[in-house]
């Protein structure tokens, strides 16, 4: 098992990619803190892990709150004795035309996608530094962070920020042997993308489901991404196999974005 003996935190772990990563990490031997605003959902993931003889604990956390981010890290230390891996997966998005984007919309996405990532990463990095054995931070970006889109300005900007933050954090933490990398998924079959589809359908006067079907046609591998498709990269970037990789954001999108 590639993560045997490691302790990991996964934010936004109650569903979608966060759930898939939490389950895969546990299968690879990690003890997992499943953090989410939805405590009931996080506990359901924990129950799946413990039901398969893994070790996990659920934490209710709003990543926008610095104290709650610190408390989540403290829970990892109290329950499992330390922290080796942080996955910043918690994120939100809205489909909003450029001219209709409000300060509230902008703040909502940046507070969770970027500020929340900062608070969680600071708390995790301080713990990793104090332990003196390095660590791994994995940030979930998006293909939306690679390019701008007319109806997704704030979300694209926030995910571009995640990619840039990944680079800056990697440079700041390299001396402590903490690797910081990102994953940029594409169109993933999750509740998040179901909502994105509904928002696109409303704005583009399409039937629900049509935007998603249209986007899927652009994927070279010919199918929508499943949450499990990101778990291989998430394990690799959290394992010793990536010890000489930092500051990178890996596209895991079926070939949908070439750079």
ROLOLUM-313142 format. One record per residue: residue number from 1; residue in one letter; x, y, z of N, C-alpha, C in turn. Coordinates in pm, 1 decimal. Layout:
<vexkols>
   resi   resn        n.X        n.Y        n.Z       ca.X       ca.Y       ca.Z        c.X        c.Y        c.Z
    NUM      a          X          Y          Z          X          Y          Z          X          Y          Z
...
</vexkols>
This chain:
<vexkols>
   resi   resn        n.X        n.Y        n.Z       ca.X       ca.Y       ca.Z        c.X        c.Y        c.Z
      1      x       85.1     -119.9        0.0        0.0        0.0        0.0       88.3      124.5        0.0
      2      x       58.2      218.2      -88.6      149.2      329.5     -115.3      143.2      440.7      -10.8
      3      x       39.0      441.8       72.5       27.6      546.4      174.8       22.2      486.3      314.8
      4      x       77.4      367.9      329.2       76.3      299.0      457.6      137.2      386.4      566.8
      5      x       62.0      403.3      676.8      111.2      478.5      791.4       98.5      629.2      780.7
      6      x       46.4      680.4      669.9       32.4      824.7      651.4     -102.6      873.1      705.8
      7      x     -104.7     1000.4      743.3     -228.5     1064.9      788.0     -263.8     1173.1      688.0
      8      x     -387.8     1169.7      638.9     -430.8     1262.4      534.1     -557.1     1335.5      574.4
      9      x     -566.4     1460.3      531.8     -690.7     1538.8      539.2     -739.7     1560.4      397.5
     10      x     -868.8     1538.6      375.3     -931.4     1568.3      246.7    -1048.6     1662.0      272.1
     11      x    -1040.0     1785.8      221.9    -1152.6     1878.0      238.8    -1254.5     1855.7      127.5
     12      x    -1378.1     1891.3      155.2    -1484.5     1862.9       59.0    -1497.1     1713.3       35.6
     13      x    -1477.5     1636.2      141.4    -1467.0     1491.0      128.5    -1597.3     1415.4      130.9
     14      x    -1710.4     1485.4      142.5    -1838.1     1415.8      158.2    -1894.0     1358.7       28.8
     15      x    -1851.0     1411.4      -84.8    -1907.2     1364.1     -211.1    -1807.0     1387.0     -324.6
     16      x    -1843.2     1338.6     -442.4    -1766.0     1364.8     -562.6    -1621.3     1320.4     -552.7
     17      x    -1530.9     1405.6     -602.2    -1389.0     1371.5     -603.8    -1332.1     1358.4     -463.2
     18      x    -1380.8     1439.3     -369.1    -1332.1     1430.1     -232.1    -1363.1     1295.6     -169.7
     19      x    -1483.1     1246.7     -193.2    -1519.8     1113.7     -143.7    -1431.8     1007.2     -207.7
     20      x    -1415.5     1014.9     -340.1    -1336.1      914.2     -410.9    -1192.1      913.1     -362.4
     21      x    -1133.6     1031.1     -341.2     -995.5     1039.5     -293.2     -985.3      985.5     -151.1
     22      x    -1080.9     1019.8      -65.9    -1079.6      970.0       72.4    -1082.0      817.7       75.2
     23      x    -1170.3      756.9       -3.5    -1181.4      611.3       -6.7    -1052.8      547.7      -60.8
     24      x     -997.0      607.8     -166.1     -875.6      551.1     -226.0     -756.8      563.9     -130.5
     25      x     -745.0      677.0      -62.8     -635.8      693.8       33.0     -644.5      587.6      142.2
     26      x     -765.4      563.0      190.6     -782.0      461.5      294.6     -743.7      323.8      242.0
     27      x     -779.6      295.2      117.6     -742.0      167.6       56.5     -590.8      154.2       44.6
     28      x     -523.1      269.1       28.6     -377.0      268.5       16.0     -307.0      273.6      151.3
     29      x     -385.0      265.3      260.9     -325.8      254.2      393.1     -323.8      379.6      477.5
     30      x     -375.1      490.7      425.3     -374.3      616.3      501.4     -487.5      620.7      603.0
     31      x     -463.6      692.7      710.3     -568.5      729.6      804.5     -622.5      864.0      756.8
     32      x     -753.9      876.8      743.6     -811.5      990.0      671.6     -903.8     1073.2      759.6
     33      x     -880.8     1203.7      758.2     -974.6     1300.1      815.2    -1058.5     1353.4      699.7
     34      x    -1187.7     1325.8      702.8    -1279.8     1368.6      597.6    -1346.2     1497.8      644.6
     35      x    -1304.5     1610.6      585.4    -1357.4     1740.3      625.2    -1461.5     1790.1      527.4
     36      x    -1571.5     1843.7      578.9    -1677.1     1895.6      491.5    -1774.4     1978.3      574.1
     37      x    -1840.3     2073.3      508.3    -1951.0     2145.6      572.9    -2063.7     2050.5      607.4
     38      x    -2081.6     1948.0      524.8    -2186.7     1847.8      542.2    -2132.2     1735.6      629.7
     39      x    -2150.0     1749.0      759.6    -2094.7     1650.5      852.6    -2158.0     1513.3      832.9
     40      x    -2287.3     1510.3      804.9    -2354.6     1382.2      784.0    -2296.4     1309.5      662.8
     41      x    -2271.7     1384.9      554.9    -2211.4     1325.1      436.5    -2069.8     1277.5      463.1
     42      x    -1992.9     1356.9      537.7    -1856.4     1317.7      571.7    -1855.5     1190.8      656.4
     43      x    -1949.3     1182.5      749.6    -1957.6     1064.3      834.9    -1993.8      940.5      753.6
     44      x    -2075.8      957.8      650.4    -2111.2      844.1      564.6    -1987.2      789.4      494.0
     45      x    -1898.5      878.9      451.7    -1773.0      835.3      388.9    -1685.2      764.8      492.2
     46      x    -1678.2      819.3      612.0    -1602.7      755.4      720.0    -1656.0      615.3      747.3
     47      x    -1788.8      601.1      747.1    -1848.8      469.9      772.0    -1808.9      370.2      663.3
     48      x    -1799.1      418.1      537.7    -1752.5      330.8      429.4    -1609.3      285.3      454.9
     49      x    -1527.2      378.6      500.0    -1386.3      346.4      524.3    -1370.7      248.4      640.3
     50      x    -1435.0      278.7      751.8    -1422.3      191.7      868.6    -1488.2       56.4      844.2
     51      x    -1593.3       55.2      761.2    -1657.3      -71.1      726.7    -1567.0     -162.4      646.8
     52      x    -1465.3     -104.3      583.9    -1366.3     -182.0      508.7    -1236.2     -195.5      588.0
     53      x    -1247.3     -177.3      721.0    -1134.4     -193.5      813.7    -1029.1      -83.7      801.5
     54      x    -1069.3       31.7      747.2     -980.3      146.4      745.4    -1000.1      232.9      867.8
     55      x     -920.2      339.5      876.0     -931.1      432.9      987.5     -960.9      572.2      933.6
     56      x    -1063.2      635.6      990.4    -1103.8      768.2      943.1    -1188.0      836.3     1048.8
     57      x    -1195.0      968.6     1037.9    -1279.5     1048.3     1126.0    -1338.2     1162.9     1044.8
     58      x    -1461.3     1199.9     1076.1    -1528.9     1309.6     1007.3    -1516.1     1438.4     1087.4
     59      x    -1497.5     1549.5     1015.3    -1487.4     1681.1     1078.7    -1575.9     1778.9     1001.1
     60      x    -1660.5     1849.8     1072.3    -1738.0     1957.1     1009.9    -1649.2     2080.4     1000.2
     61      x    -1630.9     2132.9      880.2    -1539.7     2245.7      863.7    -1588.7     2338.4      753.9
     62      x    -1583.0     2467.6      782.1    -1600.3     2571.7      681.5    -1460.7     2625.9      655.6
     63      x    -1404.9     2593.0      539.4    -1264.9     2627.0      513.4    -1240.4     2777.2      509.8
     64      x    -1345.7     2856.7      497.9    -1330.4     3002.4      499.2    -1290.9     3054.3      636.4
     65      x    -1311.5     2971.9      738.9    -1285.6     3011.2      877.4    -1149.3     2957.3      919.2
     66      x    -1056.7     3047.0      945.3     -919.9     3007.5      977.7     -914.4     2920.3     1102.8
     67      x     -997.0     2951.7     1201.0     -997.6     2874.1     1325.2    -1048.1     2732.6     1300.4
     68      x    -1146.2     2718.1     1212.9    -1197.9     2584.9     1182.7    -1096.1     2502.9     1104.1
     69      x    -1022.7     2568.4     1016.3     -916.1     2498.4      943.3     -810.3     2446.9     1040.3
     70      x     -773.3     2530.3     1135.8     -675.0     2488.7     1236.0     -729.7     2374.1     1320.6
     71      x     -856.5     2382.2     1357.9     -917.9     2277.6     1438.6     -918.3     2143.4     1364.4
     72      x     -938.2     2147.3     1233.6     -934.9     2024.7     1153.1     -797.3     1959.7     1158.5
     73      x     -693.4     2040.6     1146.2     -556.8     1988.4     1157.0     -531.2     1934.5     1297.4
     74      x     -579.7     2006.4     1398.7     -563.7     1959.7     1536.9     -630.2     1824.2     1557.4
     75      x     -744.3     1804.3     1493.4     -813.6     1675.9     1503.7     -729.7     1563.6     1445.0
     76      x     -666.0     1589.5     1330.8     -578.1     1488.4     1270.2     -466.6     1448.8     1366.3
     77      x     -408.7     1548.7     1431.6     -298.9     1522.7     1525.4     -349.3     1446.4     1647.7
     78      x     -463.6     1489.2     1701.7     -518.5     1425.3     1821.3     -562.5     1281.6     1795.1
     79      x     -623.6     1259.3     1678.6     -678.1     1127.2     1647.6     -572.8     1030.2     1597.2
     80      x     -477.3     1082.8     1516.4     -386.2      991.7     1445.4     -238.0     1022.1     1466.6
     81      x     -208.0     1124.0     1547.0      -69.9     1147.5     1585.2       12.7     1237.4     1496.6
     82      x      -46.7     1297.6     1393.4       29.3     1386.3     1305.9      -44.4     1411.3     1176.7
     83      x       27.3     1466.7     1078.6      -32.1     1495.1      948.3       75.9     1486.6      841.1
     84      x       46.8     1413.2      734.6      141.5     1396.2      625.6       91.2     1449.5      491.8
     85      x      -41.2     1452.8      473.7      -99.2     1485.0      343.5     -220.1     1575.9      363.9
     86      x     -229.1     1680.2      283.8     -349.3     1763.7      277.4     -397.0     1768.1      133.6
     87      x     -525.2     1739.1      112.7     -586.8     1756.1      -18.1     -689.4     1868.5       -8.4
     88      x     -660.1     1979.8      -75.1     -752.4     2093.0      -79.6     -849.8     2071.6     -194.8
     89      x     -960.4     2003.3     -163.7    -1059.9     1970.3     -265.2    -1184.9     2056.4     -256.1
     90      x    -1213.7     2112.2     -139.2    -1335.3     2192.5     -122.6    -1338.4     2306.1     -223.4
     91      x    -1450.0     2320.4     -293.1    -1459.9     2425.7     -394.0    -1603.0     2447.2     -438.1
     92      x    -1627.4     2565.5     -493.9    -1760.4     2600.8     -543.4    -1746.8     2672.0     -676.7
     93      x    -1856.3     2678.7     -750.0    -1856.0     2750.4     -877.3    -1995.3     2794.2     -916.0
     94      x    -2002.2     2902.8     -989.9    -2128.2     2952.2    -1044.2    -2107.3     2990.9    -1190.1
     95      x    -2210.7     2970.1    -1269.2    -2208.5     3011.1    -1408.9    -2278.9     3145.8    -1416.9
     96      x    -2202.3     3251.9    -1438.7    -2256.8     3388.0    -1434.9    -2197.0     3469.4    -1549.1
     97      x    -2279.2     3532.5    -1631.3    -2225.4     3619.2    -1736.7    -2135.7     3727.9    -1677.8
     98      x    -2034.8     3766.3    -1753.7    -1937.0     3866.6    -1709.8    -2004.1     3993.0    -1654.9
     99      x    -2097.8     4048.0    -1728.6    -2158.9     4174.8    -1688.3    -2253.3     4160.6    -1570.2
    100      x    -2286.9     4039.0    -1533.5    -2378.2     4016.3    -1421.3    -2306.2     3966.5    -1295.9
    101      x    -2174.8     3951.7    -1302.8    -2098.3     3904.5    -1187.9    -2095.6     4011.5    -1079.9
    102      x    -2138.0     3974.6     -959.1    -2146.0     4069.7     -848.5    -2029.0     4050.3     -751.4
    103      x    -2012.1     4146.1     -663.7    -1910.1     4133.6     -559.8    -1938.4     4012.2     -472.5
    104      x    -2066.6     3986.0     -446.3    -2103.9     3869.1     -365.9    -2063.4     3738.9     -435.0
    105      x    -2087.3     3731.0     -565.4    -2048.1     3611.8     -641.7    -1896.2     3592.2     -635.3
    106      x    -1824.5     3700.5     -663.0    -1677.8     3696.8     -664.0    -1623.9     3651.7     -529.0
    107      x    -1672.6     3713.8     -422.5    -1623.8     3681.4     -288.7    -1656.8     3538.1     -249.8
    108      x    -1774.8     3491.2     -287.1    -1816.1     3355.1     -254.6    -1716.3     3253.8     -310.8
    109      x    -1681.7     3269.4     -438.4    -1591.7     3172.4     -501.2    -1447.7     3187.0     -453.1
    110      x    -1400.1     3309.7     -439.6    -1261.8     3328.6     -395.3    -1244.2     3296.1     -247.0
    111      x    -1345.8     3321.7     -166.5    -1333.9     3290.6      -24.0    -1316.8     3140.8       -0.8
    112      x    -1388.9     3058.8      -77.0    -1379.4     2914.1      -58.9    -1263.9     2855.7     -139.1
    113      x    -1258.9     2887.8     -267.5    -1161.4     2824.0     -356.4    -1017.9     2867.7     -329.0
    114      x    -1000.5     2990.3     -282.4     -864.2     3044.0     -265.4     -830.5     3074.1     -119.5
    115      x     -914.0     3153.6      -53.3     -885.0     3184.8       86.4     -891.7     3058.2      171.7
    116      x     -991.3     2974.2      147.2    -1002.6     2849.3      221.8     -881.8     2760.6      200.2
    117      x     -833.6     2756.2       76.6     -713.5     2679.2       46.3     -593.9     2733.1      124.5
    118      x     -584.2     2865.3      134.6     -473.9     2927.1      208.1     -477.6     2889.8      355.7
    119      x     -594.5     2904.7      418.6     -603.4     2876.3      562.5     -570.5     2730.3      591.9
    120      x     -626.4     2639.2      512.0     -600.8     2496.8      535.2     -453.6     2463.7      512.0
    121      x     -396.5     2521.6      408.8     -256.5     2493.7      377.0     -162.3     2549.4      483.0
    122      x     -191.4     2668.6      533.4     -107.2     2725.2      638.8     -109.2     2636.8      763.4
    123      x     -229.4     2596.7      804.2     -241.0     2514.2      924.3     -170.2     2380.0      905.7
    124      x     -189.4     2319.2      787.9     -125.4     2190.0      760.4       25.6     2204.7      751.9
    125      x       72.3     2308.3      683.5      216.4     2326.7      665.9      286.2     2350.8      799.7
    126      x      225.1     2428.0      886.2      285.9     2451.9     1018.0      303.0     2320.4     1093.4
    127      x      201.0     2235.2     1085.5      211.0     2105.2     1152.7      319.2     2019.5     1089.2
    128      x      323.9     2016.1      956.5      425.4     1936.4      886.7      565.7     1985.7      918.2
    129      x      582.3     2117.5      922.2      714.3     2174.0      954.3      756.5     2135.3     1095.4
    130      x      662.5     2142.2     1190.3      694.9     2109.0     1329.3      733.5     1962.4     1344.3
    131      x      678.1     1876.7     1260.3      710.2     1733.3     1265.9      847.5     1704.1     1208.7
    132      x      889.3     1786.4     1110.9     1022.4     1772.9     1053.4     1041.4     1656.6      958.8
    133      x      932.2     1601.0      905.0      946.7     1487.0      813.2      886.6     1515.1      675.6
    134      x      865.4     1643.1      645.3      810.9     1679.3      515.5      661.7     1654.1      507.0
    135      x      611.6     1652.5      384.0      468.7     1630.2      364.5      428.9     1656.9      221.1
    136      x      301.3     1636.9      193.7      246.6     1656.2       59.2      116.6     1737.1       68.3
    137      x      106.7     1840.0      -16.5      -17.4     1916.3      -30.9      -61.2     1903.7     -175.6
    138      x     -185.7     1864.3     -196.0     -242.7     1846.1     -329.6     -364.1     1936.6     -342.7
    139      x     -359.8     2026.8     -439.9     -467.7     2123.0     -460.5     -549.7     2086.2     -583.8
    140      x     -682.2     2085.0     -569.2     -769.2     2058.0     -683.7     -798.2     2188.7     -755.3
    141      x     -741.7     2202.0     -874.4     -768.1     2317.5     -960.2     -877.9     2277.8    -1059.1
    142      x     -861.6     2311.1    -1187.1     -961.7     2278.1    -1288.7     -906.5     2316.5    -1424.6
    143      x     -958.6     2252.6    -1528.7     -924.3     2299.7    -1663.2     -970.6     2443.8    -1681.2
    144      x    -1069.3     2486.6    -1601.6    -1116.3     2625.3    -1606.6    -1007.1     2722.7    -1563.1
    145      x     -909.6     2674.5    -1487.6     -799.0     2759.7    -1447.2     -694.1     2777.4    -1555.0
    146      x     -708.0     2704.4    -1665.6     -613.0     2713.3    -1776.5     -656.0     2815.6    -1881.3
    147      x     -782.0     2859.2    -1878.4     -832.3     2950.2    -1981.6     -953.7     3024.6    -1926.8
    148      x     -981.4     3141.1    -1984.7    -1101.1     3214.1    -1947.1    -1221.6     3166.7    -2027.7
    149      x    -1338.7     3182.8    -1971.0    -1463.2     3149.1    -2039.3    -1564.7     3259.8    -2012.3
    150      x    -1642.2     3293.5    -2114.0    -1730.8     3410.4    -2106.8    -1830.9     3403.2    -1992.7
    151      x    -1882.0     3284.9    -1963.1    -1986.5     3271.4    -1861.7    -1932.2     3224.8    -1727.0
    152      x    -1800.7     3212.6    -1714.8    -1743.9     3153.2    -1593.5    -1624.4     3235.2    -1543.9
    153      x    -1630.7     3366.4    -1558.3    -1515.3     3450.8    -1529.0    -1463.9     3430.5    -1387.1
    154      x    -1549.1     3442.5    -1286.9    -1502.2     3437.6    -1149.0    -1448.7     3299.6    -1113.0
    155      x    -1516.2     3195.3    -1158.8    -1469.8     3059.9    -1129.1    -1336.3     3032.8    -1197.0
    156      x    -1325.9     3069.2    -1325.6    -1198.3     3050.8    -1396.4    -1086.4     3126.0    -1325.3
    157      x    -1113.9     3248.3    -1285.4    -1011.8     3327.4    -1217.0     -970.4     3262.5    -1085.5
    158      x    -1067.3     3208.1    -1012.2    -1035.0     3145.9     -883.6     -949.8     3021.3     -902.6
    159      x     -976.4     2944.5    -1007.6     -898.8     2823.2    -1029.9     -761.5     2855.1    -1090.3
    160      x     -750.2     2963.7    -1166.3     -618.2     3010.5    -1208.3     -537.9     3052.1    -1085.4
    161      x     -606.9     3112.2     -989.9     -543.2     3149.9     -863.9     -492.7     3025.6     -790.1
    162      x     -570.9     2917.7     -791.1     -527.8     2793.5     -726.4     -398.5     2742.0     -789.2
    163      x     -390.2     2746.1     -922.6     -269.1     2701.0     -990.8     -149.4     2787.5     -951.4
    164      x     -171.0     2918.8     -944.8      -63.2     3010.2     -907.0      -24.6     2993.3     -760.3
    165      x     -124.3     2975.2     -674.9      -96.2     2952.4     -533.2      -16.2     2824.0     -513.2
    166      x      -47.1     2723.0     -592.4       26.5     2597.3     -586.0      174.7     2621.5     -612.7
    167      x      204.7     2703.3     -713.0      343.6     2734.1     -745.6      410.8     2811.4     -632.0
    168      x      342.8     2912.4     -581.3      401.3     2994.3     -474.6      422.7     2913.8     -347.2
    169      x      324.5     2832.8     -309.7      336.7     2750.4     -190.2      450.8     2649.3     -203.7
    170      x      462.8     2591.7     -323.8      569.4     2493.5     -347.0      706.4     2555.9     -326.1
    171      x      724.0     2676.8     -375.2      851.1     2744.8     -360.0      877.7     2781.3     -213.9
    172      x      772.4     2822.5     -143.7      788.8     2862.0       -3.7      818.8     2743.1       87.2
    173      x      766.6     2624.9       52.5      776.2     2509.9      142.3      881.2     2407.7      100.8
    174      x      948.0     2431.5      -11.7     1046.4     2334.3      -60.7     1156.9     2306.4       41.3
    175      x     1202.0     2409.1      111.3     1311.0     2389.8      207.5     1270.8     2297.9      322.8
    176      x     1138.2     2280.9      341.4     1089.1     2193.9      448.4     1052.3     2055.2      396.9
    177      x     1088.5     2027.7      270.1     1056.9     1898.9      206.7      906.6     1873.3      202.3
    178      x      831.8     1980.6      181.8      687.5     1970.5      161.0      660.1     1996.7       14.0
    179      x      612.1     1896.5      -55.9      581.2     1908.3     -198.1      439.2     1959.7     -214.7
    180      x      422.9     2055.7     -304.2      290.4     2111.7     -331.4      262.7     2100.7     -480.4
    181      x      158.5     2027.4     -514.6      120.8     2008.3     -654.1      -29.9     2017.3     -668.8
    182      x      -74.4     2025.6     -793.2     -216.7     2038.3     -819.7     -265.4     1935.3     -919.7
    183      x     -396.8     1921.4     -924.6     -464.6     1838.8    -1024.2     -571.0     1925.8    -1089.0
    184      x     -574.8     1925.6    -1221.8     -675.3     2002.1    -1295.4     -768.8     1905.4    -1367.4
    185      x     -881.0     1870.8    -1304.1     -978.1     1782.9    -1370.0    -1054.5     1857.3    -1479.1
    186      x    -1129.6     1780.7    -1557.4    -1212.8     1839.7    -1662.1    -1359.1     1836.0    -1623.7
    187      x    -1439.4     1771.0    -1705.2    -1584.0     1761.3    -1681.7    -1609.5     1633.0    -1604.9
    188      x    -1637.7     1646.7    -1476.5    -1645.7     1530.7    -1387.9    -1791.5     1502.7    -1353.1
    189      x    -1827.6     1377.2    -1354.9    -1965.2     1335.5    -1328.9    -1992.4     1337.2    -1178.6
    190      x    -2019.3     1457.0    -1126.3    -2043.2     1477.4     -983.7    -2166.6     1565.1     -964.9
    191      x    -2219.2     1574.7     -841.9    -2329.7     1667.4     -816.6    -2295.2     1811.7     -853.8
    192      x    -2167.5     1849.7     -839.9    -2125.4     1984.2     -879.1    -2152.8     2008.4    -1027.3
    193      x    -2115.8     1909.6    -1111.8    -2135.6     1929.1    -1255.1    -2282.4     1917.9    -1295.3
    194      x    -2362.5     1847.9    -1216.9    -2506.9     1847.2    -1242.2    -2563.1     1988.0    -1224.9
    195      x    -2514.5     2058.1    -1122.3    -2558.9     2195.1    -1099.8    -2505.7     2288.4    -1208.0
    196      x    -2379.6     2268.7    -1248.1    -2323.2     2348.0    -1357.2    -2405.8     2330.0    -1484.2
    197      x    -2445.7     2207.4    -1512.7    -2527.6     2179.1    -1630.4    -2659.5     2255.4    -1624.0
    198      x    -2722.8     2255.0    -1506.6    -2850.5     2327.5    -1491.5    -2832.2     2476.9    -1514.2
    199      x    -2721.5     2532.0    -1461.8    -2697.4     2675.2    -1477.6    -2669.7     2711.0    -1623.3
    200      x    -2588.7     2630.1    -1691.2    -2563.6     2652.7    -1833.3    -2692.7     2641.1    -1913.4
    201      x    -2775.0     2540.1    -1884.0    -2899.7     2519.0    -1957.3    -2991.2     2640.4    -1946.1
    202      x    -2998.0     2697.9    -1827.8    -3082.4     2815.1    -1806.8    -3031.6     2935.1    -1885.9
    203      x    -2901.2     2958.1    -1881.8    -2843.8     3074.2    -1949.1    -2845.0     3060.3    -2101.3
    204      x    -2829.2     2938.1    -2149.4    -2818.2     2915.6    -2293.6    -2948.0     2868.1    -2356.5
    205      x    -3055.6     2867.1    -2274.2    -3187.3     2825.3    -2323.4    -3182.4     2684.5    -2382.4
    206      x    -3121.2     2593.1    -2309.2    -3112.3     2452.8    -2348.3    -3191.1     2366.9    -2250.4
    207      x    -3216.2     2244.5    -2288.6    -3274.0     2148.3    -2196.1    -3166.5     2102.7    -2098.4
    208      x    -3208.2     2071.4    -1975.5    -3113.9     2019.3    -1877.0    -3052.0     1890.5    -1930.6
    209      x    -2922.4     1880.8    -1921.2    -2849.5     1765.5    -1973.4    -2781.6     1793.1    -2106.6
    210      x    -2839.0     1887.8    -2184.0    -2781.2     1916.7    -2315.2    -2643.6     1981.9    -2305.4
    211      x    -2621.3     2078.9    -2216.0    -2486.5     2136.3    -2205.7    -2381.8     2030.3    -2173.1
    212      x    -2412.2     1942.8    -2078.0    -2315.4     1839.4    -2041.4    -2285.9     1748.7    -2160.8
    213      x    -2390.0     1707.5    -2232.8    -2368.7     1620.8    -2349.4    -2282.5     1690.7    -2454.7
    214      x    -2304.4     1820.9    -2472.0    -2226.3     1897.4    -2568.7    -2080.1     1904.2    -2527.6
    215      x    -2055.1     1929.5    -2400.4    -1917.9     1938.4    -2351.8    -1846.5     1803.4    -2361.9
    216      x    -1918.5     1695.9    -2335.8    -1857.5     1562.5    -2339.4    -1805.1     1530.7    -2479.6
    217      x    -1874.5     1581.1    -2581.4    -1832.6     1555.2    -2719.3    -1692.8     1610.0    -2749.2
    218      x    -1647.9     1707.3    -2668.8    -1516.6     1768.6    -2692.9    -1402.6     1690.9    -2627.6
    219      x    -1433.3     1588.2    -2548.0    -1330.9     1515.0    -2474.4    -1268.8     1408.4    -2564.6
    220      x    -1139.3     1415.0    -2591.7    -1076.0     1317.3    -2681.3    -1096.1     1172.0    -2640.0
    221      x    -1096.1     1142.3    -2510.9    -1114.1     1003.9    -2467.9    -1259.0      957.5    -2474.8
    222      x    -1349.8     1047.9    -2509.1    -1483.6     1007.3    -2547.8    -1582.6      977.0    -2437.9
    223      x    -1551.1     1012.1    -2315.8    -1646.0      989.0    -2206.3    -1627.2     1093.5    -2098.7
    224      x    -1729.0     1109.1    -2014.7    -1718.5     1202.3    -1902.9    -1626.4     1143.7    -1796.4
    225      x    -1556.1     1229.6    -1729.8    -1465.2     1188.7    -1622.3    -1544.6     1143.6    -1500.5
    226      x    -1499.9     1036.7    -1437.8    -1558.3      989.2    -1313.0    -1471.6     1035.7    -1195.7
    227      x    -1531.2     1053.5    -1076.8    -1450.1     1096.4     -962.4    -1329.4     1007.2     -938.5
    228      x    -1344.7      878.6     -964.1    -1234.8      784.6     -942.3    -1117.7      808.4    -1037.2
    229      x    -1142.7      877.5    -1148.9    -1036.0      901.6    -1245.9     -926.2      992.9    -1191.4
    230      x     -956.6     1071.6    -1090.3     -854.2     1160.9    -1034.0     -774.3     1094.5     -922.8
    231      x     -820.2      977.3     -877.0     -758.1      921.6     -756.3     -617.4      867.8     -780.6
    232      x     -589.4      821.2     -901.8     -454.0      774.5     -930.6     -352.4      885.7     -916.7
    233      x     -384.9     1002.8     -974.7     -296.3     1118.2     -962.0     -288.1     1164.5     -817.1
    234      x     -400.2     1160.2     -746.5     -402.2     1205.1     -606.9     -314.8     1115.4     -519.3
    235      x     -315.7      985.6     -545.5     -229.0      893.9     -470.7      -82.9      917.3     -508.1
    236      x      -55.2      926.3     -636.2       82.2      948.4     -681.9      141.9     1074.0     -618.9
    237      x       67.6     1185.1     -621.2      119.8     1311.4     -570.1      130.0     1313.5     -418.3
    238      x       64.7     1218.8     -352.2       72.9     1209.6     -206.3      175.4     1107.0     -161.1
    239      x      229.3     1030.2     -254.3      318.2      918.8     -220.0      464.8      956.5     -236.7
    240      x      551.5      865.7     -194.1      696.2      885.9     -208.2      739.2      887.8     -354.1
    241      x      655.2      835.6     -443.6      688.8      832.2     -585.6      699.7      972.3     -646.3
    242      x      641.3     1071.3     -579.5      645.5     1209.2     -631.8      738.6     1298.5     -550.9
    243      x      832.9     1239.9     -479.3      919.6     1318.4     -390.9     1002.3     1424.1     -464.8
    244      x     1027.0     1404.3     -594.3     1106.3     1501.6     -669.8     1018.9     1584.1     -764.3
    245      x      891.3     1590.8     -733.2      797.7     1670.2     -813.9      732.2     1773.2     -723.4
    246      x      740.1     1898.4     -760.9      670.1     2003.3     -687.6      643.3     2120.3     -781.0
    247      x      541.6     2200.6     -745.5      504.5     2321.3     -820.4      428.3     2290.2     -950.7
    248      x      386.4     2164.7     -969.7      320.7     2124.7    -1094.0      169.9     2110.7    -1076.1
    249      x       95.3     2134.5    -1182.6      -47.5     2104.9    -1184.7      -74.1     2011.4    -1301.7
    250      x     -118.2     1892.0    -1269.4     -134.8     1784.1    -1366.8     -276.5     1783.5    -1421.7
    251      x     -290.6     1792.6    -1554.3     -421.2     1780.4    -1616.2     -467.9     1634.7    -1610.3
    252      x     -586.3     1614.6    -1555.8     -650.6     1482.2    -1555.5     -789.9     1504.5    -1611.4
    253      x     -798.4     1515.8    -1744.3     -920.9     1565.4    -1806.5     -957.7     1493.8    -1935.9
    254      x     -901.0     1374.7    -1956.4     -932.9     1301.0    -2078.1     -874.9     1361.9    -2203.8
    255      x     -775.6     1450.2    -2186.6     -714.6     1515.8    -2302.6     -787.8     1639.8    -2349.3
    256      x     -876.3     1690.6    -2262.3     -962.2     1801.9    -2305.5     -888.2     1935.0    -2315.6
    257      x     -775.3     1945.9    -2247.6     -697.3     2069.2    -2254.0     -551.6     2032.1    -2270.1
    258      x     -484.9     2075.2    -2375.8     -353.9     2019.6    -2411.0     -235.4     2068.7    -2330.9
    259      x     -245.2     2182.7    -2263.8     -124.9     2237.4    -2198.9     -122.1     2209.5    -2050.2
</vexkols>
